[in-house]
Amino acid sequence: MNKNIGFIGCGNMARAMISGIVISNLVSNKNVIASNPSQKSLDKVKEKYNVLVTNDNKEVAKFSDIVILAVKPYKYYEVIDEIKTYLKDNVVIITIAAGITLDHMSNALGDEAKVIRTMPNTPALVGEGMSALCANKNITKSELQEVIQIFESFGKIEILEEKLIDVVPSVSGSSPAYVYMFIEALGDGAVLQGMPRNKAYKMAAQAVLGSAKMVLETGEHPGKLKDDVCSPGGTTIEAVYTLEKNNFRGSVISAMESCTEKAIKMGNK
């Protein structure tokens, strides 16, 4: 890809995306620039990925054909006001924050702005991200394809209607946190039974990884795969029964509902 890619903000999510872009050789590291007010954060990114760095957001705007706004939602309008007169013609703006709608971006940048709203997640850092994308009417097919290439450099993508984007944090954006809690709980359970913690976490994490790959690669319904593990009168169905008694699935769904409601509230603000 012959494009300059800029990140305004280089927190965890931006670093994960930069890692995927650089490791995949999608563009040269000299075609990637990141800005941040913290010199310490910039030094880390420079040392690890050898990309261009700056404290000046305007430098990112002037350099980049594709600008990724990787700042907290409450900072978006402040950053846009700072950079909008320095943006290149036909620049593609990518948002990654919950609650920032395409209409919000059009109001801030003008009706002709080219904007793609996305929701990635931090497993991008290991090349296993899951991202949802939706584009406004000004994005061409070729521009959308270029952005898809960026996000596929660190994982999988789905194109969604914008009305579904607020659901994405609950199912993939925030869900790594739930999965880490599940792995930690599995580890604690094994430690309770006498297993060393480092071995318990390794076994739990690999079981989760393998189970996810089974869903993705077999195409089987998760319920069938669960049934395949549950022998009549066996240990697994006993564990499943205990989880169901304690509202395991209901608790997960309730957590996702809370996450979605929060994303919608953030958008309404």
Backbone torsions as a table, in degrees:
resi	resn	phi	psi	omega
1	MET	NA	130.2	-178.3
2	ASN	-100.7	65.7	-177.6
3	LYS	-136.5	150.6	170.1
4	ASN	-94.2	129.4	-176.4
5	ILE	-115.1	126.2	-178.2
6	GLY	-118.8	141.7	176.5
7	PHE	-116.8	123.2	170.5
8	ILE	-99.9	108.0	-168.3
9	GLY	101.2	135.1	176.3
10	CYS	-138.0	56.5	173.0
11	GLY	-79.5	-160.8	-174.4
12	ASN	-57.9	-45.3	-176.2
13	MET	-69.5	-42.3	178.6
14	ALA	-62.9	-42.3	179.6
15	ARG	-63.8	-37.3	177.3
16	ALA	-62.2	-42.3	-179.6
17	MET	-69.1	-42.1	177.7
18	ILE	-60.1	-41.8	178.4
19	SER	-57.4	-47.4	-179.7
20	GLY	-63.1	-42.8	-179.0
21	ILE	-63.6	-45.2	-176.7
22	VAL	-71.4	-45.5	-177.4
23	ILE	-64.8	-35.1	-179.0
24	SER	-78.8	-8.4	-177.0
25	ASN	60.3	30.3	177.3
26	LEU	-60.2	-43.4	171.1
27	VAL	-138.2	164.9	174.9
28	SER	-66.5	149.8	177.6
29	ASN	-62.9	-20.3	177.1
30	LYS	-77.9	-5.7	175.5
31	ASN	-101.2	10.9	179.4
32	VAL	-121.4	132.7	178.0
33	ILE	-132.5	145.1	178.8
34	ALA	-135.2	142.3	176.0
35	SER	-119.9	153.7	177.9
36	ASN	-167.2	145.5	176.8
37	PRO	-70.1	-21.8	-178.5
38	SER	-90.0	115.8	177.8
39	GLN	-64.6	-31.8	179.0
40	LYS	-61.7	-43.5	177.4
41	SER	-64.1	-41.6	179.1
42	LEU	-64.0	-41.6	179.8
43	ASP	-61.4	-38.2	178.2
44	LYS	-63.6	-45.2	-179.1
45	VAL	-66.1	-42.6	179.5
46	LYS	-62.0	-45.4	-177.9
47	GLU	-65.9	-41.1	-173.5
48	LYS	-81.9	-38.2	-171.8
49	TYR	-116.4	-9.5	178.8
50	ASN	55.0	39.9	174.4
51	VAL	-95.9	170.3	176.4
52	LEU	-73.3	144.0	179.0
53	VAL	-136.5	154.8	-179.8
54	THR	-158.9	154.1	171.4
55	ASN	-87.5	-5.3	-171.7
56	ASP	-107.0	109.8	178.7
57	ASN	-59.5	-31.2	-179.4
58	LYS	-64.9	-31.9	176.8
59	GLU	-64.8	-38.0	176.2
60	VAL	-63.2	-45.1	-179.2
61	ALA	-60.2	-44.1	-177.9
62	LYS	-69.4	-29.9	-174.9
63	PHE	-83.6	-32.2	-160.1
64	SER	-97.2	140.5	169.3
65	ASP	-86.9	-27.1	177.1
66	ILE	-129.7	122.7	-178.6
67	VAL	-113.4	125.0	178.3
68	ILE	-105.5	116.3	-179.7
69	LEU	-86.3	101.9	-174.6
70	ALA	-111.6	48.1	178.3
71	VAL	-114.8	167.8	179.1
72	LYS	-64.2	149.6	-176.8
73	PRO	-51.6	-39.6	-176.3
74	TYR	-70.1	-12.5	179.8
75	LYS	-93.6	-9.1	-170.9
76	TYR	-57.7	-51.6	-174.6
77	TYR	-67.0	-35.8	176.4
78	GLU	-61.7	-45.4	-179.4
79	VAL	-67.7	-42.4	179.7
80	ILE	-61.3	-44.0	177.6
81	ASP	-59.6	-35.1	-178.4
82	GLU	-70.4	-37.6	-169.0
83	ILE	-105.3	-14.3	-164.1
84	LYS	-63.7	-29.4	179.1
85	THR	-81.3	-5.9	-179.5
86	TYR	-105.5	-4.7	-177.6
87	LEU	-70.3	144.9	175.9
88	LYS	-67.3	156.8	170.4
89	ASP	-63.1	140.4	177.3
90	ASN	64.0	19.3	175.4
91	VAL	-63.9	145.2	174.7
92	VAL	-100.5	124.9	179.6
93	ILE	-102.5	129.7	179.3
94	ILE	-115.9	128.0	174.0
95	THR	-103.2	147.8	177.8
96	ILE	-129.2	9.5	-174.5
97	ALA	-98.6	143.5	175.3
98	ALA	-64.2	140.5	172.6
99	GLY	87.3	-9.4	179.9
100	ILE	-91.5	105.5	-173.8
101	THR	-87.8	167.0	175.2
102	LEU	-62.0	-38.2	177.1
103	ASP	-63.6	-40.5	176.5
104	HIS	-56.4	-44.1	-177.2
105	MET	-69.2	-39.3	177.1
106	SER	-63.6	-39.4	177.9
107	ASN	-63.4	-36.1	-176.7
108	ALA	-81.3	-34.0	-172.4
109	LEU	-110.4	-13.9	-177.7
110	GLY	107.7	158.0	-174.6
111	ASP	-66.2	-21.2	-178.0
112	GLU	-88.1	-2.5	-177.0
113	ALA	-63.1	142.0	176.4
114	LYS	-97.9	111.6	-172.3
115	VAL	-130.8	137.3	171.9
116	ILE	-123.6	123.0	178.3
117	ARG	-92.4	129.8	-176.9
118	THR	-133.5	162.5	173.2
119	MET	-141.6	92.3	177.1
120	PRO	-88.9	-178.6	172.7
121	ASN	-138.9	165.4	-169.6
122	THR	-69.2	-21.1	173.4
123	PRO	-59.0	-6.2	169.9
124	ALA	-53.6	-28.2	-178.0
125	LEU	-61.0	-26.9	178.7
126	VAL	-113.0	20.6	176.4
127	GLY	76.1	16.5	-177.8
128	GLU	-125.3	36.9	178.8
129	GLY	-71.4	161.8	172.5
130	MET	-131.6	119.2	-174.7
131	SER	-126.8	142.4	171.6
132	ALA	-109.1	142.0	-177.9
133	LEU	-132.1	144.1	165.8
134	CYS	-145.7	143.0	-172.4
135	ALA	-117.0	151.3	173.7
136	ASN	-82.8	176.4	-170.2
137	LYS	-68.2	-16.0	-176.4
138	ASN	-85.9	-10.5	-178.8
139	ILE	-79.7	128.5	177.9
140	THR	-82.2	166.7	178.2
141	LYS	-60.4	-41.0	-178.5
142	SER	-68.5	-36.6	177.2
143	GLU	-66.0	-42.0	177.4
144	LEU	-61.8	-40.6	-179.4
145	GLN	-64.2	-37.7	177.8
146	GLU	-64.3	-41.0	179.1
147	VAL	-68.6	-38.0	175.0
148	ILE	-58.8	-42.3	177.3
149	GLN	-58.2	-41.6	178.5
150	ILE	-59.9	-48.7	-175.0
151	PHE	-74.2	-28.9	175.8
152	GLU	-74.6	-13.8	177.4
153	SER	-68.9	-16.7	178.8
154	PHE	-131.8	23.4	175.3
155	GLY	154.8	-153.2	-177.8
156	LYS	-106.8	158.9	-179.6
157	ILE	-134.8	157.5	169.1
158	GLU	-135.2	136.5	172.5
159	ILE	-90.2	125.2	-177.7
160	LEU	-126.5	157.0	167.5
161	GLU	-67.8	147.2	-175.7
162	GLU	-60.4	-31.0	-178.3
163	LYS	-61.5	-17.8	179.8
164	LEU	-97.0	-7.1	-174.3
165	ILE	-64.0	-33.3	-179.8
166	ASP	-67.7	-15.0	176.4
167	VAL	-81.9	-23.3	-171.8
168	VAL	-61.3	-42.7	178.8
169	PRO	-54.3	-39.5	-175.7
170	SER	-69.9	-32.0	-173.9
171	VAL	-98.1	-26.2	178.8
172	SER	-139.7	-34.2	-177.5
173	GLY	-67.2	-49.4	-179.1
174	SER	-95.6	-17.7	-171.9
175	SER	-63.0	-25.7	172.8
176	PRO	-53.6	-33.6	178.1
177	ALA	-62.8	-40.1	178.7
178	TYR	-66.2	-40.0	-178.1
179	VAL	-65.6	-40.2	177.1
180	TYR	-62.2	-38.4	177.0
181	MET	-64.0	-39.2	178.7
182	PHE	-64.7	-44.9	178.4
183	ILE	-61.7	-41.5	178.6
184	GLU	-62.7	-41.3	179.2
185	ALA	-65.1	-41.8	176.0
186	LEU	-60.0	-42.2	177.7
187	GLY	-61.8	-44.8	179.0
188	ASP	-60.8	-41.1	179.5
189	GLY	-62.4	-39.2	178.6
190	ALA	-70.5	-38.6	177.5
191	VAL	-62.7	-39.2	177.2
192	LEU	-56.8	-32.9	-179.7
193	GLN	-90.6	5.7	172.8
194	GLY	104.7	3.3	-179.0
195	MET	-82.4	140.4	175.1
196	PRO	-60.3	141.5	-171.3
197	ARG	-62.2	-41.9	-178.0
198	ASN	-62.7	-37.7	177.9
199	LYS	-71.1	-37.0	-179.6
200	ALA	-63.8	-45.9	179.6
201	TYR	-64.8	-40.3	179.3
202	LYS	-61.8	-47.0	-178.3
203	MET	-66.1	-40.2	180.0
204	ALA	-66.4	-45.5	-177.7
205	ALA	-64.6	-40.8	179.3
206	GLN	-67.0	-35.7	177.5
207	ALA	-63.7	-40.7	178.0
208	VAL	-66.9	-44.7	178.5
209	LEU	-59.9	-47.5	-179.6
210	GLY	-64.2	-38.5	179.0
211	SER	-65.1	-41.9	177.6
212	ALA	-62.2	-42.2	178.7
213	LYS	-64.5	-34.7	176.6
214	MET	-60.9	-43.2	179.1
215	VAL	-63.7	-46.9	-175.4
216	LEU	-70.7	-38.8	-170.7
217	GLU	-93.3	-25.8	177.8
218	THR	-89.0	-25.9	-175.6
219	GLY	73.8	6.5	179.9
220	GLU	-76.4	152.3	175.4
221	HIS	-64.9	137.1	179.1
222	PRO	-54.6	-34.2	178.7
223	GLY	-63.4	-38.5	177.9
224	LYS	-66.7	-42.5	179.3
225	LEU	-63.2	-37.5	175.1
226	LYS	-63.0	-45.4	179.6
227	ASP	-60.7	-35.2	-179.0
228	ASP	-63.9	-24.4	-179.2
229	VAL	-88.2	-18.9	-172.1
230	CYS	-92.7	94.4	174.6
231	SER	-73.8	146.3	179.1
232	PRO	-57.1	127.2	177.9
233	GLY	69.2	15.2	-173.8
234	GLY	-94.8	-173.3	-175.8
235	THR	-71.2	-36.6	-174.8
236	THR	-68.9	-43.7	-179.5
237	ILE	-67.0	-29.1	175.4
238	GLU	-64.5	-42.9	178.6
239	ALA	-67.0	-41.6	178.8
240	VAL	-61.7	-41.9	178.3
241	TYR	-59.2	-42.8	179.3
242	THR	-65.4	-41.7	177.1
243	LEU	-61.2	-43.5	-178.7
244	GLU	-66.9	-37.4	177.1
245	LYS	-61.2	-29.8	-178.0
246	ASN	-99.3	19.5	171.6
247	ASN	61.7	41.6	-177.3
248	PHE	-57.0	-56.4	-177.6
249	ARG	-67.9	-39.3	178.4
250	GLY	-62.0	-37.8	178.7
251	SER	-65.9	-40.8	178.8
252	VAL	-63.7	-46.4	-178.8
253	ILE	-64.0	-38.6	177.8
254	SER	-64.5	-39.6	177.3
255	ALA	-62.6	-41.3	179.3
256	MET	-66.0	-37.9	177.9
257	GLU	-62.2	-43.3	178.5
258	SER	-63.2	-40.9	-179.9
259	CYS	-62.8	-44.3	-179.7
260	THR	-65.3	-42.9	178.4
261	GLU	-60.1	-39.9	179.1
262	LYS	-65.4	-42.0	178.8
263	ALA	-61.1	-41.3	179.3
264	ILE	-65.5	-42.4	178.5
265	LYS	-61.4	-40.0	179.5
266	MET	-63.5	-38.4	177.6
267	GLY	-66.8	-38.1	-178.9
268	ASN	-68.5	-26.9	177.7
269	LYS	-69.2	NA	NA
